[in-house]
Amino acid sequence: QQALQGLKLLNKELRQAVRDFPVERLDDPLVPEVPYTAYTQFIGVTQHNLYHAGQIAMLRRALSATTVV
């Protein structure tokens, strides 16, 4: 429960940071070492989270299928 609350808080903070990010800087890198733009990084975080959400959905489905039998 504590880990879930922490994840929810971090997600809320990230969403706010993205909303507050200046639009004119979306094509700039967030840090010098990474060759990706801020926009690409923001999309990447979204894709990463969706990937793991899909994994969780599949695990839930698999677990519910085994407990019904």
N, C-alpha and C positions, 0 to 999 in steps of 0.2 A: 504494500500500500504506500509506503514512504517513497519507494523508487518511482512508482507511478505518479505520485504527486509532484516529485521533483522533475520528472519528464514533462508533465503538463505545464509546469512553471517555465521551464526552459523553452518549450515550444511557444508559449505565450510571449516570452521576451524576444524570441527570434522573429516572430511575426511582427511585433512592434518595431524592431530594428529594421526589418525590410521595408515596412511602411514609411519609416522615417528617413530611409536612405535617399539621398538626392538623386533624382532621375537623371540629371546631367552626368552623373558618375557611373552609370550602369555599364558603360563600355570600358571603364578603367579596371585594371587588376586591383583586387583587395590588398594583396601583398606582393612585393616585387618577385619573389621566388616562384610563384604560381603563374603559369601563362594564361590562365582563364580570367575572363572578365567577371565583374561583380554579378552581372546578370546570369552568366553561366553557372557561377557558384550557387546562386539562389535557386536556380532551376535544379541543379544537382542535389541540393539538400532535399527539395521536394520529391524528386525521383527516388532518392535513397530512402526517405521515410515511407513512401508508397510501396516500395519493394518489401520493406520489413512488415508493413501492414498486410500485404498479400501473404507473406509467410505466416503471420499470426492467424489469418483467416483460414489458411490451409491446415494449420495445426489444429485449430478449433474444430474444423470439419472432421478431420481424421480422428480426433479424440471423441467427438460426439458419436461417430460411427462405431467406435469400438465399445463405448459404454452402453449403447442401445442393445447390443447383442446379448 
